[in-house]
């Protein structure tokens, strides 16, 4: 099953995240099928960039959103 979730990037204490489509069983930082955007909570206001058309495409294919990604979409 596919999930749309966050993966960590950056260094210790300077985390940023990518929104990716990935198989459910893969590791947190495993190889993603497609990168769908990014999220940087360290700048004010937080920097969010999402490819909403691609997210809807993957949701149409049966991918599920994690709670963190659902919050970003709102």
N, C-alpha and C positions, 0 to 999 in steps of 0.2 A: 504494500500500500504506500502511496506517496503522501508526504507531508510537506507543508510549506512552513518553514521554521527559521529561526535565527542561528547563525554560526558566528563565533567570536573571531574578531581580528584585532590587531593592535597589540600593545605590550601590557605588562602588568601595570595596573592602576591607570591605564589609558585605553580602556576597552572601547571598541566600536563593533558594529555588527553588520552582517550581510543577511538579507532575506533570500532564502534559496528554496528550490524544489529538490527534494532528496528522498530516497527510499527510507522507510521507517526504521529499518534495522541498522542503518549506517551510524558510524560514530558522529559525535557532535561536529567535528571538523573534517568529516570524510568528504569524498569527492561528490559534488553536487551535480545534478542534471542540468540545472540552469540557475543563474543568479538573477533575482527578481528585484533587487533594490538594496539600499543600505540605510542604516540608522546610526547616528552619532549623538549619544546623549550628553556629551561633554561640553558642547557649545550651547550658549543661551541665545535664542530658543533652540531646542534640539533639532538637528538636521535630519530630515526624513525624505528619502527619494524612493518611490515605488513605481514599478511598471504595472499599473492596475489592469491593463488589457491582458498582459501575460499571466497575472495572478488569476483572472477570471477564466482564461484558457485552461490552466491547470486544474482549477476547481471544476470545470466542465468535464475534465478527464477523470475526476474522482479524488483529487487531492484534498486532504483535510488541513485546515489551518490550526496552528497551535494557539493557545490563549494569548501569548505575547504578540503574535502577528495580528490577531483579531483586534487587539487594542491599538496597534499602529494604524490599522485601516480606518478606525473611527475618527 
